[in-house]
Amino acid sequence: MPIQRRQFIAAVGGGALASIAGCSGSDGSSSGGGSAGVAGETLTLTTTTSTYDTGLLDEIHGDFEEMYGVTVDAVAQGTGAALESARNGDSDVVMVHARGLEDEFMRNGYGINRRDLMFNDFVIVGPEDDPAGIQGMSSATDALTTIAEAEAAFVSRGDNSGTHTKELNLWDAAGTEPSGDWYQETGTGMGEALNIANQQGAYTLSDRGTYISQRSEIDLTILVQGPIEGGPEILANPYGIMAVNPGVHDNANYDLAMAYIGWITSPGAQDAISSYQMNGEQLFFPEAVSEDPNFQQYVPEGWSSDSSSE
Amino acid sequence: MPVESAVPLVPAVVDLPFREGYVRSIIFVSLYVSVTAVALSTLFSLPVAMIMGFADFRGKQFVKSIINTGMGFPSVVVGLLVLFTVSNQGPMGALELIFTREAMIMSQFVLATPPITAITLAAITGVNENVRDAAHVLGGTRLDVALVVIKEARYGIATAILAGFGRAISEVGSVLIVGGNIVSSGGISKTRTLTTAIQLEARQGQYDTAMVLGTVLVALVLTVNAIVVRLGDEGAMR
């Protein structure tokens, strides 16, 4: 019994210490001793699987952590879940890729100070023998319609991620309602979806970054290119970043979130993003630094001061 | 070299693309979370099982059926419940426990407690009435009788703890939801466990590395089992 008692004391003590530490961590923001006012704090970033699984964030975050003396907790969840976590006040900053969902998030007051961060593109991949015959089509919507008419197997993420949102938008634009045995919703991350499509000889929509990082493991090939390789603009995949509104969630670490947004949209970090490569290819193209900023990046798309009179 | 030493139990069948200390840190987080959760569960379960085993009260069968139901409770559901509790919007939101090891310990505590309680209760109930009576007759207080029964039931209790540990360390659903699977950019785990690391590798189609991590997990569970059985044997010899 004495062993268990000691364990108990250790465990309870540990738990108590941890919770005290948690409290003082949030109180201590004003008394941070480092040169930067945010030193020692932790930034919670909820983001998509594509930014995390490609290794980009691990690669670049070291600089930020060193510069500010902070820790970044990156939680890879998929766009829908990342925004939901932020909506619940469980993260400080979100990096996602579904402009429609981002706009809704901003309009509902949860997100502020949005910036365009970087982009890559989506590609439609499928088996080399291409049963539906979409190879080289210049229209993504035509390609999807062709797949649907051929009832060729198609794997959908089905997880409310940015890629899934894009896929649904494409079906919508194609005027086709995908249904039937050939259309499979997997509810998995991009890597798993690619593997499932690979094993079933199915088509799927993938972001280019995840596809490149997995290309050596699978037999799927790009059949419809995105805009980076001259494909249709509709397959563009822009990533945005937003701070959680401290007016809605007063526990959000707004200072640090803005420091992070400032850093990742700075020329230095944008260079680091553009020089990040996998299998010899660039995965993300920075777009935050511009001589001629696009003002629509700061507000929900289509918003203008005349259109919303409060 | 550093990567090899991180996985001493596994023959290097594949090149692990991990940084130094990564595998060690996820093993540490797995053990820290599961051992703490199981220790807390045991401290909670033992008295509950003792009361259930010794006392008769109204609703006892009801409590029993709750415990038995709890044994089959899906870990994902537990994860969601803990998420709602510790999320900023939840009742414990002010503690800021979301995406921490403490939140993971909470969910594993909920998962491990039912099997530990149920198996301990079965072990205690199985101790021969004569042993209890003898302890009584020899002038033992209630506490003495309880200690005698625990001693007699120690193998069953050890099995209970191992069952709870097995459930805690092997589950992936709840720790992924409440822990967030976080690794610092230096490659050291904060809330990533072996199971969530395996899930991440599988998500990326890296089945080789997932398998290696799976082997580490199995080896870890075997080691813990061996240690507990050994402790039980030594206890018996005393």
Chai-1 contact restraints between the chains, C-beta under 6 A:
chainA,res_idxA,chainB,res_idxB,connection_type,confidence,min_distance_angstrom,max_distance_angstrom,comment,restraint_id
A,Q7,B,A39,contact,1.0,0.0,6.0,A-B,restraint_1
A,F8,B,L43,contact,1.0,0.0,6.0,A-B,restraint_2
A,A11,B,T36,contact,1.0,0.0,6.0,A-B,restraint_3
A,A11,B,A39,contact,1.0,0.0,6.0,A-B,restraint_4
A,A11,B,L40,contact,1.0,0.0,6.0,A-B,restraint_5
A,A18,B,E102,contact,1.0,0.0,6.0,A-B,restraint_6
A,S19,B,L95,contact,1.0,0.0,6.0,A-B,restraint_7
A,G22,B,E96,contact,1.0,0.0,6.0,A-B,restraint_8
A,D53,B,Q204,contact,1.0,0.0,6.0,A-B,restraint_9
A,D58,B,S185,contact,1.0,0.0,6.0,A-B,restraint_10
A,H61,B,S185,contact,1.0,0.0,6.0,A-B,restraint_11
A,G62,B,S185,contact,1.0,0.0,6.0,A-B,restraint_12
A,E65,B,S185,contact,1.0,0.0,6.0,A-B,restraint_13
A,D73,B,I182,contact,1.0,0.0,6.0,A-B,restraint_14
A,V75,B,G180,contact,1.0,0.0,6.0,A-B,restraint_15
A,N88,B,S87,contact,1.0,0.0,6.0,A-B,restraint_16
A,N88,B,N88,contact,1.0,0.0,6.0,A-B,restraint_17
A,N88,B,Q89,contact,1.0,0.0,6.0,A-B,restraint_18
A,G89,B,N88,contact,1.0,0.0,6.0,A-B,restraint_19
A,D90,B,S87,contact,1.0,0.0,6.0,A-B,restraint_20
A,D90,B,N88,contact,1.0,0.0,6.0,A-B,restraint_21
A,D90,B,I98,contact,1.0,0.0,6.0,A-B,restraint_22
A,G189,B,R203,contact,1.0,0.0,6.0,A-B,restraint_23
A,G191,B,R203,contact,1.0,0.0,6.0,A-B,restraint_24
A,G191,B,Q204,contact,1.0,0.0,6.0,A-B,restraint_25
A,G191,B,G205,contact,1.0,0.0,6.0,A-B,restraint_26
A,E192,B,R203,contact,1.0,0.0,6.0,A-B,restraint_27
A,N195,B,G205,contact,1.0,0.0,6.0,A-B,restraint_28
A,Q214,B,G205,contact,1.0,0.0,6.0,A-B,restraint_29
A,E217,B,G205,contact,1.0,0.0,6.0,A-B,restraint_30
A,N251,B,N88,contact,1.0,0.0,6.0,A-B,restraint_31
